Amino acid sequence: MEQKYTLLSTKLLSRRWNIAPRTLERWRAEGRGPQFVRIGRHVRYRQTDILAFEAKHIEAGDSEQRLTVVRCAA
């Protein structure tokens, strides 16, 4: 499947980032976090939006610092 059409659930994204699903829920309520898609009562995050959010939040520090993408097997 094309990367821009890959959707992750709140549960899968919380696993990817090692944060509680409730944190993502709170971020949505506060208008923070990556963009999301609501399909009925289900919330999904597009892979492209996740990558853009991660890239935007790379901490400046070591000039050799790079973002590593880890694929979720689920």
N, CA and C atoms as a LAMMPS dump frame, in Angstrom:
ITEM: TIMESTEP
0
ITEM: NUMBER OF ATOMS
222
ITEM: BOX BOUNDS ff ff ff
-5.0000000000000000e+02 5.0000000000000000e+02
-5.0000000000000000e+02 5.0000000000000000e+02
-5.0000000000000000e+02 5.0000000000000000e+02
ITEM: ATOMS id mol type element x y z
1 1 1 N 0.843 -1.179 0
2 1 2 C 0 0 0
3 1 3 C 0.889 1.244 0
4 2 1 N 0.467 2.24 -0.697
5 2 2 C 1.223 3.472 -0.783
6 2 3 C 1.304 4.131 0.592
7 3 1 N 2.481 4.667 0.926
8 3 2 C 2.709 5.206 2.259
9 3 3 C 1.716 6.3 2.644
10 4 1 N 1.376 7.177 1.722
11 4 2 C 0.499 8.286 2.089
12 4 3 C -0.911 7.823 2.438
13 5 1 N -1.277 6.59 2.094
14 5 2 C -2.604 6.072 2.407
15 5 3 C -2.598 5.112 3.587
16 6 1 N -1.441 4.898 4.211
17 6 2 C -1.367 4.028 5.368
18 6 3 C -1.936 4.756 6.582
19 7 1 N -2.866 4.108 7.279
20 7 2 C -3.499 4.703 8.461
21 7 3 C -3.156 3.89 9.697
22 8 1 N -2.838 4.575 10.797
23 8 2 C -2.57 3.929 12.071
24 8 3 C -3.642 4.336 13.075
25 9 1 N -4.039 3.402 13.899
26 9 2 C -4.991 3.699 14.97
27 9 3 C -4.262 4.421 16.104
28 10 1 N -5.034 4.944 17.023
29 10 2 C -4.458 5.581 18.215
30 10 3 C -3.589 4.584 18.968
31 11 1 N -4.064 3.366 19.082
32 11 2 C -3.326 2.32 19.806
33 11 3 C -1.975 2.042 19.144
34 12 1 N -1.966 1.906 17.811
35 12 2 C -0.712 1.621 17.121
36 12 3 C 0.259 2.792 17.196
37 13 1 N -0.258 4.022 17.068
38 13 2 C 0.628 5.184 17.161
39 13 3 C 1.179 5.328 18.575
40 14 1 N 0.373 5.045 19.577
41 14 2 C 0.86 5.133 20.952
42 14 3 C 1.962 4.102 21.197
43 15 1 N 1.85 2.933 20.589
44 15 2 C 2.914 1.924 20.685
45 15 3 C 4.173 2.394 19.971
46 16 1 N 4.004 2.982 18.802
47 16 2 C 5.149 3.467 18.025
48 16 3 C 5.948 4.493 18.814
49 17 1 N 5.241 5.393 19.492
50 17 2 C 5.896 6.47 20.23
51 17 3 C 6.099 6.144 21.705
52 18 1 N 5.635 4.978 22.142
53 18 2 C 5.768 4.556 23.527
54 18 3 C 5.149 5.577 24.491
55 19 1 N 3.926 5.989 24.164
56 19 2 C 3.165 6.888 25.019
57 19 3 C 1.775 6.278 25.223
58 20 1 N 1.061 6.758 26.21
59 20 2 C -0.282 6.244 26.48
60 20 3 C -1.264 6.712 25.405
61 21 1 N -2.216 5.865 25.013
62 21 2 C -3.24 6.298 24.058
63 21 3 C -3.982 7.54 24.56
64 22 1 N -4.138 7.643 25.864
65 22 2 C -4.817 8.797 26.458
66 22 3 C -4.079 10.102 26.143
67 23 1 N -2.768 10.043 26.021
68 23 2 C -1.986 11.237 25.661
69 23 3 C -2.388 11.729 24.281
70 24 1 N -2.535 10.822 23.325
71 24 2 C -2.965 11.2 21.978
72 24 3 C -4.391 11.751 22.005
73 25 1 N -5.249 11.162 22.817
74 25 2 C -6.622 11.663 22.95
75 25 3 C -6.623 13.09 23.5
76 26 1 N -5.787 13.329 24.513
77 26 2 C -5.696 14.667 25.093
78 26 3 C -5.146 15.666 24.079
79 27 1 N -4.126 15.255 23.334
80 27 2 C -3.557 16.134 22.304
81 27 3 C -4.614 16.506 21.278
82 28 1 N -5.45 15.538 20.866
83 28 2 C -6.516 15.851 19.9
84 28 3 C -7.468 16.883 20.476
85 29 1 N -7.85 16.721 21.738
86 29 2 C -8.779 17.652 22.385
87 29 3 C -8.179 19.052 22.499
88 30 1 N -6.855 19.122 22.669
89 30 2 C -6.163 20.4 22.818
90 30 3 C -5.73 20.994 21.476
91 31 1 N -5.932 20.249 20.384
92 31 2 C -5.51 20.73 19.07
93 31 3 C -4.017 20.596 18.838
94 32 1 N -3.38 19.696 19.579
95 32 2 C -1.944 19.431 19.43
96 32 3 C -1.77 18.093 18.725
97 33 1 N -0.531 17.699 18.535
98 33 2 C -0.268 16.391 17.945
99 33 3 C -0.421 16.403 16.433
100 34 1 N -0.238 15.233 15.828
101 34 2 C -0.346 15.148 14.366
102 34 3 C -1.796 15.27 13.907
103 35 1 N -1.966 15.643 12.656
104 35 2 C -3.313 15.677 12.086
105 35 3 C -3.875 14.264 12.109
106 36 1 N -5.195 14.165 12.143
107 36 2 C -5.833 12.853 12.187
108 36 3 C -7.078 12.849 11.321
109 37 1 N -7.558 11.658 11.046
110 37 2 C -8.761 11.458 10.243
111 37 3 C -9.779 10.765 11.137
112 38 1 N -11.002 11.248 11.143
113 38 2 C -12.065 10.588 11.905
114 38 3 C -12.997 9.915 10.888
115 39 1 N -13.115 8.611 11.013
116 39 2 C -13.994 7.827 10.152
117 39 3 C -15.064 7.232 11.06
118 40 1 N -16.233 7.856 11.043
119 40 2 C -17.262 7.465 12.001
120 40 3 C -16.77 7.81 13.393
121 41 1 N -16.708 6.819 14.268
122 41 2 C -16.205 7.067 15.617
123 41 3 C -14.732 6.672 15.762
124 42 1 N -14.132 6.229 14.667
125 42 2 C -12.741 5.779 14.691
126 42 3 C -11.795 6.9 14.288
127 43 1 N -10.691 7.015 15.018
128 43 2 C -9.665 8.006 14.712
129 43 3 C -8.476 7.267 14.116
130 44 1 N -7.954 7.791 13.021
131 44 2 C -6.782 7.214 12.373
132 44 3 C -5.798 8.329 12.041
133 45 1 N -4.523 7.959 11.995
134 45 2 C -3.457 8.903 11.674
135 45 3 C -2.794 8.455 10.375
136 46 1 N -2.67 9.383 9.43
137 46 2 C -2.003 9.065 8.171
138 46 3 C -0.495 9.006 8.391
139 47 1 N 0.135 8.043 7.744
140 47 2 C 1.586 7.848 7.867
141 47 3 C 2.341 9.133 7.506
142 48 1 N 1.904 9.812 6.476
143 48 2 C 2.593 11.043 6.06
144 48 3 C 2.491 12.121 7.13
145 49 1 N 1.352 12.223 7.809
146 49 2 C 1.19 13.211 8.88
147 49 3 C 2.05 12.858 10.09
148 50 1 N 2.176 11.568 10.378
149 50 2 C 3.021 11.118 11.482
150 50 3 C 4.475 11.475 11.206
151 51 1 N 4.938 11.17 9.998
152 51 2 C 6.322 11.472 9.635
153 51 3 C 6.598 12.969 9.657
154 52 1 N 5.652 13.765 9.179
155 52 2 C 5.811 15.218 9.193
156 52 3 C 5.873 15.737 10.627
157 53 1 N 5.038 15.213 11.505
158 53 2 C 5.032 15.619 12.912
159 53 3 C 6.353 15.25 13.572
160 54 1 N 6.841 14.049 13.305
161 54 2 C 8.118 13.614 13.87
162 54 3 C 9.264 14.498 13.383
163 55 1 N 9.278 14.792 12.1
164 55 2 C 10.342 15.621 11.538
165 55 3 C 10.32 17.024 12.135
166 56 1 N 9.138 17.538 12.375
167 56 2 C 8.992 18.881 12.938
168 56 3 C 9.51 18.949 14.376
169 57 1 N 9.498 17.821 15.071
170 57 2 C 9.855 17.8 16.478
171 57 3 C 11.22 17.185 16.764
172 58 1 N 12.069 17.129 15.766
173 58 2 C 13.433 16.669 16.002
174 58 3 C 14.148 17.748 16.797
175 59 1 N 14.767 17.343 17.894
176 59 2 C 15.494 18.288 18.734
177 59 3 C 16.818 18.656 18.073
178 60 1 N 17.107 19.942 18.052
179 60 2 C 18.391 20.403 17.542
180 60 3 C 19.449 20.071 18.584
181 61 1 N 20.556 19.616 18.127
182 61 2 C 21.627 19.237 19.058
183 61 3 C 22.815 18.805 18.243
184 62 1 N 23.045 17.544 18.228
185 62 2 C 24.148 16.977 17.475
186 62 3 C 23.875 17.125 15.981
187 63 1 N 24.861 17.623 15.248
188 63 2 C 24.678 17.828 13.807
189 63 3 C 24.517 16.51 13.059
190 64 1 N 24.886 15.4 13.692
191 64 2 C 24.76 14.085 13.067
192 64 3 C 23.433 13.418 13.401
193 65 1 N 22.6 14.108 14.178
194 65 2 C 21.325 13.519 14.6
195 65 3 C 20.412 13.327 13.395
196 66 1 N 19.84 12.141 13.294
197 66 2 C 18.926 11.814 12.206
198 66 3 C 17.718 11.106 12.771
199 67 1 N 16.572 11.268 12.127
200 67 2 C 15.355 10.577 12.506
201 67 3 C 15.367 9.186 11.888
202 68 1 N 15.141 8.183 12.707
203 68 2 C 15.088 6.827 12.215
204 68 3 C 13.633 6.361 12.216
205 69 1 N 13.172 5.886 11.09
206 69 2 C 11.8 5.4 10.971
207 69 3 C 11.798 3.924 11.356
208 70 1 N 10.926 3.587 12.3
209 70 2 C 10.78 2.212 12.719
210 70 3 C 9.403 1.742 12.277
211 71 1 N 9.363 0.695 11.507
212 71 2 C 8.095 0.171 10.993
213 71 3 C 7.405 -0.652 12.069
214 72 1 N 6.131 -0.457 12.219
215 72 2 C 5.319 -1.214 13.172
216 72 3 C 4.804 -2.46 12.466
217 73 1 N 5.075 -3.616 13.016
218 73 2 C 4.703 -4.88 12.369
219 73 3 C 3.227 -5.2 12.486
220 74 1 N 2.515 -4.48 13.315
221 74 2 C 1.092 -4.777 13.514
222 74 3 C 0.369 -4.315 12.317
